[in-house]
């Protein structure tokens, strides 16, 4: 299944923790390292203004 962008409001802290842990675990497994660093993906319009972001760890 292809990833899809889905807007969500008011995620429960446990849901956010589960998402973070899954992303961190996948990254640790794929790169073979455990040195989490901040990472932000920014969606920008044609003029360069950020219209959406997703923050996490790499």
Secondary structure in CASP SS format (residue, H / E / C, confidence):
PFRMAT SS
TARGET T0000
AUTHOR 0000-0000-0000
METHOD secondary structure of the structure
MODEL  1
X C 1.00
X C 1.00
X C 1.00
X C 1.00
X C 1.00
X C 1.00
X C 1.00
X C 1.00
X C 1.00
X C 1.00
X C 1.00
X C 1.00
X H 1.00
X H 1.00
X H 1.00
X H 1.00
X H 1.00
X H 1.00
X H 1.00
X H 1.00
X H 1.00
X H 1.00
X H 1.00
X H 1.00
X H 1.00
X H 1.00
X H 1.00
X H 1.00
X H 1.00
X H 1.00
X H 1.00
X C 1.00
X C 1.00
X C 1.00
X C 1.00
X C 1.00
X C 1.00
X E 1.00
X E 1.00
X E 1.00
X E 1.00
X E 1.00
X E 1.00
X E 1.00
X C 1.00
X C 1.00
X C 1.00
X C 1.00
X C 1.00
X E 1.00
X E 1.00
X E 1.00
X E 1.00
X E 1.00
X E 1.00
X E 1.00
X E 1.00
X C 1.00
END
